[in-house]
Amino acid sequence: MDYGNCELCPRRCGVNRSVGERGFCGCPDSALVAKAMLHKWEEPALAGEGGSGAVFFGGCTLGCRYCQNRAISGAPVGKAVDAAGLRGILEDLIARGAENIDLVTPTQFLPTILPALEPKLPVPVVYNCGGYERAETIRALEGRVDVYLPDLKYADGELAEELSGAGDYFPVAAAAIREMARQTGPAQWRGERLVKGVLIRHLILPGHVENSLKVLDWIGENFAPGEVLVSLMRQYTPMGGLPAPMNRTVTREEYDAVLSWMYLNRLEGFTQEAAAADRGFIPDF
């Protein structure tokens, strides 16, 4: 896997990043680490007492207009590192007490990340992504990733195109999540810590409850109860510049409606309090 004729993500730009060409993500061939930290705000089953060892990478293969990490995702920013340098960052986080290594928006830098994961780390590796992934790329991660943490943002293709520039989001993400679940099997725990499995995040968007219901329907129809976990998020925070209804937070009525649907689909996982929709939870990049 390299950066020549890059087809790491579903955009499949085909550019040769090794000679300075740039595709949709705008990223170079050097991995860009925007921030590395002990992250206490992931789901409790991941963060634990020590926190996740989160490595936030610059750039993104999606273009979400409401992104909370736009300071680093909207433009590829960060410190350039090679595989050895990244390995050092991961080992430092573990030495500081990280419960796992949480790779945040990593796909555009996999040629650097994969060798940094060898030999296998002593804590679980979490692949934290937007869900818009090629199943072929996910297959290359088998044996290197313990917990997949994908978003499943949309079942509505028109909404996906409008808000993230990815009209094919749903079928692409669905295929990738099936591959993730094939690799890990059902969730495995060590005490209260998730050490293997798939945890699907879904962010409820204001005014788009129907999209959320369809997402949960798909999960319920394709996975047995407990086969994958779901994190139902109400942390949408208006970042400015978007019209109604995207200029407000999710209402209690909207969240309760989707939460009830999650239970009707017999889905297991995590929920969020209304206080999660606060800019204070966004890392300082």
C-alpha positions in Angstrom: 0.0 0.0 0.0 1.5 3.3 -1.1 0.6 6.8 -2.2 1.1 6.3 -5.9 -2.2 6.5 -7.8 -4.0 6.9 -4.5 -7.2 5.0 -4.2 -7.3 4.6 -0.4 -10.8 6.2 0.0 -14.0 5.9 -2.0 -13.0 9.1 -3.9 -10.4 7.1 -5.7 -8.7 10.2 -7.0 -5.8 8.3 -8.6 -3.3 11.0 -7.9 0.4 10.3 -7.1 0.9 11.9 -3.7 4.5 10.7 -3.7 5.4 13.3 -6.3 3.4 16.1 -4.8 0.0 15.6 -6.4 -3.1 16.2 -4.3 -6.5 14.7 -4.4 -9.8 15.5 -2.7 -8.3 15.4 0.8 -5.5 17.7 -0.2 -3.0 15.6 1.9 0.7 15.0 1.2 2.4 11.7 1.5 3.7 12.4 4.9 1.3 11.7 7.7 0.1 14.9 9.5 -0.5 14.6 13.2 -2.6 17.5 14.3 -2.8 16.5 18.0 -2.0 13.5 20.2 -3.6 13.4 23.6 -5.2 11.3 26.3 -8.8 11.7 25.3 -11.3 11.3 28.2 -14.5 12.0 26.2 -14.8 8.9 24.1 -17.4 6.3 25.0 -16.8 4.9 28.6 -16.0 1.5 27.2 -13.1 3.0 25.4 -11.9 5.9 27.5 -11.8 4.2 30.8 -9.9 5.9 33.6 -6.7 6.6 31.6 -8.4 7.9 28.5 -8.0 6.9 24.9 -4.6 7.6 23.3 -6.1 9.7 20.5 -4.1 10.7 17.5 -5.9 13.2 15.4 -4.7 13.3 11.8 -5.0 16.3 9.5 -7.3 16.3 6.5 -10.3 14.2 5.8 -11.8 12.2 2.9 -15.3 13.6 3.6 -16.4 17.2 3.4 -19.0 17.6 6.2 -20.2 21.1 6.4 -20.9 20.8 10.1 -17.6 19.2 11.2 -16.5 20.0 14.7 -12.9 19.3 13.8 -12.9 21.6 10.8 -9.8 23.4 12.1 -7.8 20.3 11.1 -10.1 18.4 8.7 -11.0 21.3 6.4 -7.3 21.7 5.5 -4.6 19.2 6.0 -2.6 20.5 9.0 -0.3 19.0 11.5 3.2 17.9 12.2 4.6 15.7 9.4 5.8 12.3 10.7 7.1 9.1 9.2 6.3 5.6 10.5 9.1 5.6 13.1 8.0 9.0 14.4 4.4 7.9 14.6 5.4 4.7 16.5 7.1 6.9 19.0 4.0 9.0 19.5 1.9 5.8 20.1 4.3 4.4 22.6 4.5 7.7 24.5 0.7 7.7 24.8 0.7 4.1 26.1 3.4 5.0 28.6 1.2 7.9 29.9 -1.6 5.4 30.6 -3.7 5.3 27.4 -6.3 2.5 27.5 -6.0 2.1 23.8 -4.7 3.8 20.7 -7.4 5.8 19.0 -6.6 6.6 15.4 -8.9 9.5 14.4 -9.6 10.1 10.7 -6.6 7.9 9.6 -7.5 6.6 6.2 -5.6 9.1 4.1 -2.3 8.2 5.8 -2.5 4.4 6.0 0.8 3.8 4.2 2.5 5.5 7.1 0.2 4.2 9.9 0.3 0.5 9.0 4.1 0.0 9.5 3.8 2.0 12.7 1.5 -0.6 14.1 4.1 -3.4 13.8 5.0 -5.1 16.1 1.5 -5.2 17.6 1.0 -2.8 20.4 0.1 -3.9 24.0 -3.2 -2.1 24.0 -6.2 -2.3 21.5 -6.0 -0.2 18.4 -9.2 1.7 17.6 -9.9 2.8 14.0 -12.0 6.0 14.4 -13.4 7.0 11.0 -16.3 8.7 9.2 -17.6 5.4 7.8 -17.0 6.5 4.2 -14.4 3.8 3.6 -13.6 1.3 0.8 -14.2 -2.2 1.9 -11.0 -3.2 0.1 -9.0 -0.7 2.2 -10.6 -2.0 5.4 -9.6 -5.6 4.4 -6.0 -4.5 4.4 -6.4 -3.6 8.2 -7.3 -7.2 9.2 -5.3 -8.3 12.2 -4.0 -4.7 12.9 -7.2 -3.1 14.2 -9.0 -4.4 17.3 -12.0 -2.0 17.5 -13.6 -0.3 14.6 -15.4 3.0 15.5 -17.1 4.1 12.3 -19.8 6.7 11.9 -22.9 5.8 10.0 -24.0 9.3 9.2 -26.6 8.9 6.5 -29.1 6.5 4.9 -30.4 9.4 2.8 -28.1 9.9 -0.3 -29.4 13.4 -1.1 -28.6 14.5 2.5 -25.2 12.9 2.3 -24.5 14.8 -0.9 -25.8 18.1 0.5 -23.9 18.0 3.8 -20.8 15.9 3.0 -20.4 15.8 -0.8 -20.8 12.0 -0.8 -24.0 11.0 -2.5 -22.9 7.3 -2.4 -22.2 7.4 1.3 -24.7 4.9 2.5 -24.0 1.9 0.2 -20.2 2.5 0.6 -20.3 2.8 4.4 -22.7 -0.2 4.7 -20.2 -2.4 2.8 -17.3 -1.2 4.9 -19.1 -1.8 8.2 -20.0 -5.3 7.1 -16.3 -6.0 6.5 -15.4 -4.5 9.9 -17.9 -6.8 11.6 -16.6 -9.8 9.6 -13.1 -9.2 10.9 -13.8 -8.6 14.6 -16.9 -10.7 15.2 -19.1 -9.8 18.2 -17.9 -7.4 20.9 -15.4 -8.8 23.3 -14.8 -7.2 26.7 -12.1 -7.1 29.4 -14.0 -6.1 32.4 -15.8 -2.9 31.4 -13.4 -2.2 28.4 -14.2 -3.0 24.9 -11.2 -4.7 23.4 -12.6 -6.1 20.1 -15.6 -5.4 18.0 -17.5 -2.7 16.1 -19.1 0.3 17.7 -21.1 2.3 15.2 -21.6 6.0 16.0 -24.6 7.9 14.7 -24.9 11.6 15.1 -28.5 12.8 15.0 -28.9 15.9 12.9 -31.4 18.6 13.7 -34.5 18.3 11.5 -33.5 15.0 10.1 -35.0 12.3 12.4 -36.2 10.2 9.4 -32.6 9.8 8.3 -31.7 8.5 11.8 -34.5 6.0 11.8 -33.4 4.6 8.5 -29.8 4.2 9.8 -31.0 2.3 12.9 -33.3 0.2 10.8 -30.4 -0.9 8.6 -28.3 -1.8 11.6 -31.2 -3.8 13.2 -31.9 -5.6 9.9 -28.3 -6.6 9.3 -26.9 -7.5 12.7 -28.2 -9.7 15.5 -28.7 -8.0 18.9 -25.3 -7.4 20.5 -23.4 -8.3 17.3 -22.4 -4.6 16.9 -22.8 -1.8 19.4 -24.3 1.6 18.7 -23.4 5.0 20.1 -26.4 7.3 19.6 -25.0 10.9 19.8 -26.8 14.1 20.4 -23.7 16.3 20.4 -24.4 18.1 17.2 -23.1 21.6 17.7 -23.9 24.4 15.2 -20.5 25.6 13.8 -21.9 28.6 11.9 -22.7 29.3 8.3 -25.5 26.8 7.9 -29.2 27.5 7.4 -32.1 26.2 9.5 -32.5 23.5 10.8 -28.7 23.0 10.9 -28.2 26.2 12.9 -29.6 24.7 16.1 -28.9 21.8 18.4 -31.0 18.6 18.5 -34.2 18.9 20.5 -35.1 16.6 23.3 -38.1 15.4 21.3 -35.9 14.5 18.3 -33.4 12.6 20.5 -36.1 10.7 22.4 -37.8 9.7 19.1 -34.6 8.2 17.7 -33.6 6.7 21.1 -37.0 4.9 21.2 -36.3 3.6 17.7 -32.9 2.3 18.8 -34.6 0.3 21.5 -37.3 -1.0 19.2 -34.5 -2.3 16.9 -33.0 -4.1 20.0 -29.7 -2.3 19.5 -27.3 -2.2 22.4 -24.7 0.5 23.1 -24.4 4.1 24.4 -26.4 7.3 24.7 -25.5 10.9 25.4 -26.8 13.7 27.6 -27.9 17.0 26.1 -24.8 18.6 27.7 -22.6 16.9 25.1 -23.7 19.6 22.6 -21.1 22.0 23.9 -18.0 23.5 22.2 -16.1 22.8 25.4 -15.9 19.1 24.4 -14.2 19.9 21.1 -10.4 19.4 21.5 -8.3 22.6 21.3 -6.4 22.1 18.1 
